[in-house]
Each structure stands twice: as C-alpha cells, then as structure tokens.
Amino acid sequence: MMPQCVVPFTMRQYRFGLDLAAVRPKLFLVAPFPVSVTVTDVMHPAEVEFELTFPADIEELVTRHYVTAGARSGTILEYGSGASTVLAAKLGVRVVSVESDAAWADRLRQHLAEISATAVVHHVNIGPTKEWGRPSNRHGSARFHRYPLSVWDRADLGAPDLVLIDGRFRAACVAAVMLRATRPTTVLFDDYAPRRYYHMVEKLARKEETIGRMARFTVTPGPIPPDMLTEVIGWFQDPR
C-alpha cells in the first residue's frame, strides 16, 4: 500500500506552482483553510479551464475574503464567473455568479455540479457575446441594465457579504450594489488601479485600499445623488 504523507501548501501552489511530478498521486494536501483537496483534484482537466488568473497578491486577498465569508456562512456575489466561482465552491461558500456568456455559463455549471450544491451561475442574456462575455454588438443594449441588476431580483440571493467585480459593466455593478444592498458591503474591484475610467465610482463608494490592480471598497446602501443620475445611468450602457 502506498504511504500517505501530509504536505502543506498555499493556494498559489495549488493553482500555479505545485510540482506534480514531485508528489505521489495519493498524497493528501492539507490547506490552511477548511477544504480537503487531493493531488487528483489538482490534476482534474477542468481545473485548467477554470484556473485563476489573478497575480499572487490579489489571489491571496481574494482567498482571504472568501474564507472569511465562508466562516460567517455568508454569500458571495460575483460579477464575472470562472475560477473564483470554483474557489468559492471548493471552500464550501455559497456563491452566486453573474455571467453573460451562455456557453461558458453552461460549462461552469457542469463543473460546479461535481463540487457544490450551493454555487449558482446566473446567466444574463445581453445579446451575442465575444471573448470574456463582452457584447459583440449593441443589438442587445435594451437588456444591458440586466447584467448589474437582475441578480438582485433572485429570491435566493439574500444579502451578500462580499461582492467581487470582475466581469462586464463594472461601474454599473458598483451602482447596483449601492441601490440594492441592505447593509454596508465589501466590494473587491479587479483591474481598478490601471483603468482610470473606473475611478469615477469613488464618487459613490469609499475606497479602503488598493492591492496591486485591485481595489477594496465599502459600499453603503442609498440612492444615487441627483446630480450624478445622468452620469450613472450611462454606466449601465458601458460594458467595460
């Protein structure tokens, strides 16, 4: 019988740096968070498709917040689905993830079904899409507002403890949290630092810190200030 050894590893090693050739297939990995993963899991072919693309510092930040949400038995709302959704599922955290690419949403649902019963992919039809769920044209523009907003109409959403913004209509997603959340909510906004056209959201939400390209906000529920209404309505037509 092959011996079973316990080896420590980090989330970064799990996703990127683990030397599979140096580890026997039956070794068990003990993670610093409440989830059991074996090398066999790491080698699952679907994991390649749903591999995290965050830099190390952001991956650690996201993982820490996901673990905290799980410890509180909370819910994570994601705008943009993929490896972060799989991460939440493996951690046993309830997650609802908004996605505009129907084919991607179907593949992710099939993969999540093998991991968790509490991970939900919320597909929003915004018309034809291309890479990363971007709209191919403006033929579906009458439905663009549904990407940030429609997930909040789900009876099973509840009050999210954490929101990750890493998909389309990112500025509008901040506005949606402000309009629909029922309590101050932590928002992790990816690609924020280098893209100055996102910085306008600081008129609505308090930026707490920037880690690499990601910013962490606290969004307090409330109405859109009247003098910003014209600007904010425009965000719901901007798929960036």
C-alpha positions in Angstrom: 0.0 0.0 0.0 1.4 3.4 -1.0 2.1 5.6 2.1 0.1 8.7 2.6 2.0 11.8 3.6 0.7 15.2 4.7 2.3 18.2 2.9 1.5 21.9 3.5 0.7 24.1 0.5 -0.7 27.5 -0.3 -3.5 28.5 -2.6 -0.8 29.8 -5.0 0.9 26.4 -5.1 -2.4 24.7 -5.6 -3.2 26.9 -8.6 0.2 27.6 -10.2 3.3 26.3 -8.5 2.7 22.8 -7.3 5.3 20.4 -8.8 3.0 17.4 -9.6 5.9 15.3 -10.8 7.4 15.5 -7.3 4.3 14.4 -5.5 2.7 10.9 -5.5 -0.9 10.9 -6.8 -2.3 9.6 -3.5 -0.7 12.2 -1.2 -3.2 14.3 0.6 -2.7 18.1 0.8 -3.6 20.0 3.9 -4.7 23.5 3.2 -4.6 26.5 5.6 -8.3 26.9 5.1 -11.2 24.4 5.7 -11.2 22.4 2.5 -9.8 19.0 1.6 -8.1 18.7 -1.8 -6.0 15.8 -3.2 -3.5 15.9 -6.0 -6.1 14.1 -8.0 -8.3 17.1 -7.7 -5.5 19.4 -8.7 -5.0 17.3 -11.9 -8.6 17.4 -12.9 -8.7 18.5 -16.6 -11.5 21.0 -15.9 -9.2 22.9 -13.5 -7.1 24.1 -16.4 -10.0 25.8 -18.0 -11.1 27.4 -14.7 -7.6 28.4 -13.5 -7.3 31.6 -11.5 -5.5 34.4 -13.4 -5.0 36.8 -10.5 -1.5 37.8 -9.6 -0.2 36.3 -6.3 -1.1 39.3 -4.1 -4.6 39.6 -5.4 -5.2 35.8 -5.3 -4.2 35.9 -1.6 -6.5 38.8 -1.0 -9.5 37.2 -2.7 -8.9 33.8 -1.0 -8.7 35.5 2.4 -12.0 37.3 1.9 -13.7 34.2 0.5 -12.5 32.2 3.5 -13.9 34.9 5.8 -17.3 34.8 4.1 -17.4 31.1 4.4 -16.6 31.3 8.1 -19.6 33.5 8.5 -21.8 31.2 6.5 -22.2 34.2 4.2 -23.0 34.6 0.5 -20.6 35.9 -2.2 -21.9 37.7 -5.3 -19.6 37.7 -8.3 -19.9 39.7 -11.4 -17.9 37.5 -13.8 -17.7 33.8 -13.3 -14.9 31.2 -13.6 -12.1 30.1 -11.3 -13.1 32.4 -8.5 -16.5 30.7 -8.5 -14.8 27.3 -8.4 -12.7 28.5 -5.5 -15.8 29.5 -3.5 -17.4 26.1 -4.3 -14.3 24.2 -3.1 -14.3 26.3 0.1 -17.9 25.4 0.7 -19.0 29.0 0.4 -22.4 29.9 -1.1 -21.7 31.9 -4.3 -24.0 33.4 -7.0 -22.0 34.4 -10.1 -23.3 36.6 -12.9 -22.3 35.6 -16.4 -23.1 36.9 -19.9 -21.6 34.2 -22.0 -24.2 31.4 -22.2 -21.8 28.6 -23.4 -19.3 29.5 -20.6 -22.1 29.5 -18.0 -23.2 26.0 -19.1 -19.6 24.6 -18.9 -19.1 26.1 -15.5 -22.5 24.8 -14.2 -21.5 21.3 -15.2 -18.2 21.6 -13.4 -19.7 23.1 -10.3 -22.3 20.3 -10.1 -19.4 17.9 -9.2 -18.2 20.2 -6.4 -21.0 22.1 -4.6 -24.8 22.4 -4.4 -24.5 26.0 -3.2 -22.7 27.5 -6.2 -25.1 29.2 -8.7 -24.4 30.7 -12.1 -26.8 33.5 -13.0 -26.8 33.9 -16.8 -27.9 37.2 -18.2 -28.8 37.5 -21.9 -27.3 40.7 -23.1 -27.3 39.6 -26.8 -24.4 38.0 -28.7 -21.1 37.9 -26.8 -17.5 37.5 -27.7 -14.4 36.9 -25.6 -14.7 37.5 -21.8 -18.5 37.9 -22.2 -18.3 41.2 -23.9 -21.3 42.1 -26.1 -20.5 41.5 -29.8 -22.6 44.5 -30.8 -25.3 46.7 -29.4 -28.3 44.7 -30.6 -29.0 43.7 -27.0 -28.4 47.1 -25.5 -32.0 47.2 -24.2 -31.0 44.4 -21.9 -27.6 45.7 -20.8 -29.0 47.0 -17.5 -30.0 43.5 -16.5 -26.4 42.4 -16.1 -25.7 44.5 -13.0 -29.3 44.5 -11.6 -31.2 41.3 -12.4 -29.3 39.1 -9.9 -30.7 41.2 -7.1 -34.2 40.1 -8.0 -33.4 36.5 -7.2 -35.4 35.3 -4.1 -32.4 33.1 -3.1 -29.8 35.8 -3.2 -30.3 37.2 0.3 -27.8 39.9 1.4 -24.3 39.2 0.0 -21.4 39.5 2.5 -18.9 40.1 -0.3 -19.1 41.3 -3.9 -16.4 40.5 -6.5 -16.5 42.7 -9.6 -14.5 41.1 -12.4 -16.9 41.0 -15.4 -18.8 43.4 -17.5 -20.4 46.8 -16.7 -18.2 47.2 -13.7 -19.0 50.8 -12.8 -22.7 50.0 -13.1 -22.2 46.9 -10.8 -21.0 49.3 -8.0 -24.1 51.4 -8.5 -26.2 48.2 -8.4 -24.7 47.3 -5.0 -25.4 50.8 -3.7 -29.0 50.7 -4.9 -29.9 47.1 -3.8 -27.7 46.1 -0.9 -29.3 46.3 2.6 -26.2 46.9 4.6 -22.6 48.2 4.0 -20.9 45.7 1.7 -17.3 44.9 0.9 -16.6 45.1 -2.8 -13.4 43.8 -4.5 -13.0 45.5 -7.8 -10.5 43.9 -10.1 -8.4 45.8 -12.7 -9.3 49.0 -10.9 -6.0 50.7 -10.5 -4.7 50.9 -14.1 -8.1 51.7 -15.7 -8.8 55.4 -14.8 -12.3 55.3 -16.4 -13.4 53.2 -13.4 -12.2 55.8 -10.8 -15.5 57.7 -11.2 -17.1 55.1 -8.8 -15.2 56.8 -5.9 -18.0 59.4 -6.1 -20.4 56.7 -4.8 -18.2 54.3 -2.7 -15.4 54.6 -0.2 -12.2 53.1 -1.4 -10.5 51.4 1.5 -7.2 50.2 -0.1 -5.6 49.2 -3.4 -3.7 45.9 -3.7 -1.9 45.7 -7.0 -4.5 46.2 -9.7 -7.5 45.5 -7.3 -9.3 48.0 -5.0 -11.4 47.2 -2.0 -14.4 49.3 -1.4 -17.1 49.7 1.2 -20.4 50.4 -0.5 -23.1 51.9 1.7 -26.7 51.5 0.5 -28.5 54.6 -0.6 -30.0 56.4 -3.6 -27.9 57.8 -6.4 -27.2 61.5 -5.7 -29.4 63.6 -8.0 -26.5 65.5 -9.6 -24.9 62.1 -10.6 -28.0 60.5 -12.0 -27.3 61.3 -15.7 -23.7 60.0 -15.4 -24.6 56.8 -13.5 -27.4 55.8 -15.9 -24.8 55.9 -18.7 -22.7 53.4 -16.8 -25.4 50.8 -17.4 -24.7 51.1 -21.2 -20.9 50.8 -20.8 -19.8 47.1 -20.9 -16.3 47.8 -19.8 
